[in-house]
Amino acid sequence: MALKTLKYSNEQGYKIFVVDGGSDPGWINEAKNTGAIIIEEKLDDIPGTHFMGKSRRQAFQVVANDQRPIKSWIEPEKYNMFTKENRTDQHHSPMAISANVIAEGNMIAIPRRKDELASYPTQQKYEELAGNLTVRDMMYHHMRKQYDNDEADRRAPYLDLWVGPRFTNEEGMKYFIAYDGKVKGDAHDRWESIFVPVWQAMLEGKKVVGVEVDYVHPAEQTSFESAHPEYSIKRVDQLTCITSALGKLLS
């Protein structure tokens, strides 16, 4: 799946970087043959409290140094971010639509899955929807302490944060790089590493928006995770960690 992501991105003109933590040399060669730029993972000088967040920040730093004005982060298995109706589509894929929202002047864009996660494992579907709704409720009620209903709605929209991919411009990328893996002294540097920077931008009134996309999760990924209940347990841990981080941030 990762090689499909790399292949499709190159075919559609995207410049893609991969921070690699020690993959098989054969896979590395295949990845390079797609046109991807492979960066050896080196975390010693990267701030953070967990290797997951630190590895992501290394990737953010690499991307920030590239001259292209629109930046994105994506999980390796999500090759369907480059497709529409099961066909590669350079102009109407979730990637293209999301990137265009940044080109229109927004700072951070979060793709929103139109199908309400119909292509995902059942437990994952409800966990992620619950996470999105919980975060929205927490942010909205925090904003209502300072703003009227309409302004709170604008500053705390419903975002499909659990989708994974993030799109941003050069200003927004600074939030992802600057996050040090801690929220008011508490370590929050796994999944939180791509959540907290978004919330910080929202709290500062930056343009953070959701954009509807026709994303269908790869069937092979859904099948694999559905057959392994440890993924369901991990997602419960994920939900707790992320909402705990937001609670601390808003306290």
N, C-alpha and C positions, 0 to 999 in steps of 0.2 A: 504493500500500500504506500509506503514512504517513497519508493522509487516512482510510483505513478504520480505522486504529488510533485516530485522534482521534475519529472519528464513534462508534465502538463504545464508547470510554471514556466519552464524554459521555452516551450513551444509557443506560449502566449506572450512572451517578451518580458516576463518578470525576472528580476535578478534575485536569486535565492541563496541565502547563506545557511549552512548547517553547522551548529556547534556540536561536535561529536566527542563522546566520552569514552571511546574505545571499541568501536564496532569492528567486525571482522574485516580484514583487509580486502577481501573479495567484494564485500558490499561497498566499501569505500570507493573502490575502482568503478563499480557500476554507478554509484552516485555521481562521481566526477564525470562520467561519460554522458550524463544527462545535462551537463552544463552547470551543475550546482557548485558552489564554492564551499569547500569543507574547511572548517576551522577547528583546530585541536582544542579541546576543552582545557582551560587553564584557570583555575578558580582561586589561587592563592591571593591574588591582589584584588579580587572582586568582593565588595562589601556584602554582608548577608549573614544569616544564621542557619541556612540549610542549603545543601548542594543544588536542590531544584531551583530555588530562587536565584542563586548565584549563577548557575548555568544560563538561565534566561537573561539575566542582566549582562552577561558576557555577550550574548547574541544581540541584545539591545544596543550595546556599545558599538559593536561591529556595524550594525545597520545605521546607527546615528552618524557614523563617519562616511557613509555613502552619500553621494550627491543627489540622489533621487528624492524629491520632496515628500512623497507619500510612503509611509513605512507600515509594515504589517508584521504580525506574529501569528503563526499557525502551527497546530500540532501536525506531526508528520503523516498521520493516517488519513487526514481529511482531504483526499484528492478530489472529492466531489465539490469542493469550494471552487473548482475550475470547470465545472460542468453544469449543463442545464438539460433536464430531461434525458439524463444518461448519455449525453454527448458533450464533448469538450466545446466550450463556447467562449471565445475571447471577449465578447462584448456584453453578454448578458448573464455571465456566471456570477455567483455570489461574490467572488473576488472583485470583479469589475464594478459591480453595482456598489459595493462597500467603499472601494477606493474612490469612486466618483463623488461620494458624499463628502470625503475629505477635500477633494478638489473644489467643492462648492463653498468651502470656508469653515467647515466644522473642525474641531480639534481632535476629537476621538469619536470613532464610529464602531458600534457593536452590531454585527449581523443578528437579525431576529428570524428564527426559523418559522416560516409560514404554516407548516403542517403541525405545529405544536408537538413536535418530536415523535410523530407517528412511526418513524423508521427506527426508533431506538428501543432497547430493552425496556420492558414495562417499568421495572423498578427505577431505572435511570430516568425515564420520562417524568415520573412523578417527583423524584428527588430534585431534579433540575428545575422543574416548574415551581416546586415549593421554595427552592432557593431563590429564584428570581423574584417571586412574590414577597418573600420575607424581607429581602434586601430593599425592595421598593417600599414596603410598609415602613421599615426602619428609617430610610432616608426621607420619605415624605413627612413623617411625624416630626423628625428632627427639623426639617425645613419650615414646618408650620410654626415652630417656636419663634421664627424671625420674619416670616413672610405670609401674605394672604394665600388663600387657597389656589388661585390661578398661578401665582408666582412659585408656590411650592410644587405644583404640578409640573411647571416648566423646568424647574431645577432638579426634580427627582422623578423623571419619567420611568415607565416600566422599561427595563433593559434585559435582554436575553444574555445575561452575563455568563451563564454556564455554557454558552455555545463554544467558547474557547478563543477563536481568532479575535485579534484586536487590530484596528486600523487607526493610524494617527499621522500627524504632521511632525515637523521638527520640534515645535514647541511641546507637543504632547509627549514625544519620546523622552524628553527631559524628566518627566514625572516617573516614567518606568525605570530610568537609569538611577535617579536620585533616591528611590526607595531603598532603605538599608535593611529590610527584612524585619523591622521592629515597628510595633504600634504602641507608642507611649511606654516603651521599655519591655513590652512582651514580644517574644519571638513569634512571628507570623510570616514564614518565608517558604511555604510550599505553594499550594495553589493560590494563596493570598497575594503572591508576587505579581499577578496580573489583575487582581481585583482592587487592592488598596490604592494604587496610582490613579485608577479611574475614579474612585470615590474622592480622593483628594482634589482632583480636577473639578469634580462636580461641586464640592463644598466651596471652591473658589469661584464658582459661577462660570466656568469655562463651558464651551459648546460641546457637550457630550450627548450623542444622539444614537438611537437605534434605527436600523434600516432593514426592512423586510426582504428576505431572500428565499429562493427556492432551493434550500439545501436538503439533500437526502443523505442520511448517514450510510456509509458503506455496509452492505449486507453482511460481508464477511466479518466485519468488526462487531456488528450486532450479534451475529451468531456465536462468535467466540466468547464475548462477555456474558451472554445469556447462559452459556454452559459452565460458567465459573462463578459460583456465588461469592467468592472473595471480592469480586468487583463491587457487588452490592454493599458489602461491609465497608469497603474503602470509601464508597460514595457517601455513606452516613458520616464517616469521619470527616470527609471533605466538607460536607454541609455544616457540621459543627465548627470546624476550624474557621471557615469563611465568615459565618455569621458572628462568631466570637470576635473576630478581628474587627468587624464593623461596629459591634457593640462597644468595643474598647475605643475605637476611633471617635465615636460620637459621644463618649462619656465626658 
